[in-house]
Amino acid sequence: MLIRSKAPLRLGLAGGGTDVSPYSDLYGGGILNATINLYAYASIEPANDGMIRFETADGSQRRVYSSNEIIKPEGIFDIHAGIYNRIIKKYPAKELSFKLITSIDAPQQSGLGTSSTLAVAILGAFVEWLKLPLGEYEIAQLAYEIERVDLAMAGGKQDQYSATFGGINFMEFDKDKVVVNPLRIKDVYLDELAHNLVLYYTDTSRLSSEIIHRQQQNVLAEDQIAIEAMHQLKKQAIMMKEALLKGNLDEIGRILDFGWKYKKQMASGITNPELDKMYETAIKNGATGGKISGAGGGGYMFFYCPGNTRYQVIDSLAQYGGYAERYEFTSGGLTTWVL
């Protein structure tokens, strides 16, 4: 038997950062995101030798453990260990022995929600294998708890829900609940949005936890500039929702640029001189707005390029050594199956 799963990565179109505690607990958060056809994958091969094996799909990283022990989170397999530990604690059953193989279609720490999406994919494979009584909200919430509580990994709440539900969603966050509102957007609008929204990998990485920690500290310190910036980003999510639903796509660039100005005020490290140069270059060559994906500091950026300006924007960004990533929006979320 072979159990497989996949979960889609996401573009955070608006409201980024307002899903992070303590801001979301105190003021409520609002996010608009969309999943794309880049995925995190997990495969479980049940075994009967009393061992647990974690492997990357390319075989470059492997770890072996005894199946009767709590696995200490370490390095590349910390999410794997955290999910296994929580499952055997929450759903005690017979001794589990298996091989878990994982991969992701984008670099880690690149701003597309890779870690949380991988957590959802791994958890989904266990849910399918062990027939655990978990629905979409329960899977997303459990993945969030494992990352943020069990493993103390800094971050927000949107990625786990986006990966689980899939599609274009307006999400609302407060201290006690998350509400996922799927948006019914016409296919022609989504096709045009995917054409005009250039996803550019800057070929840089960052440690998002440091930026998120500074953002959290600003809220706790009642930094009014940072807090007001988050209020404005929450408004941006509502603006983006209205523009997409009505098909006012030429407003997207302006809305992204509005958010970019406030995003940089949330915490230090979100941008840097090199990223600012990339943004300015894209604007000079036809883009009407853009943003850094995820917490900031590196990874992916995306730019709204109306008409056929995408080609000139992509050419202009080539000097920085990154590349444009082709993608499409997807409607599906976490998918699992058994062979």
Secondary structure, DSSP 8 states (H G I E B T S, - for coil): --EEEEEEEEEEEE-TTTTSTTHHHHH-EEEEEEEEEEEEEEEEEE-SSSEEEEEETTSS-EEEEETTS-----GGGHHHHHHHHHHHHHS--S---EEEEEEESS-TTSSS-HHHHHHHHHHHHHHHHHT----HHHHHHHHHHIIIIIS-----SHHHHHHHH-SEEEEEE-SS-EEEEE----HHHHHHHHHHEEEEE-S----HHHHHHHHHHHHHTT-HHHHHHHHHHHHHHHHHHHHHHHT-GGGHHHHHHHHHHHHTTTSTTS--HHHHHHHHHHHHTT--EEEESTTSSSSEEEEE--TTTHHHHHHHHGGGT-EEE---B-S---EEEE-
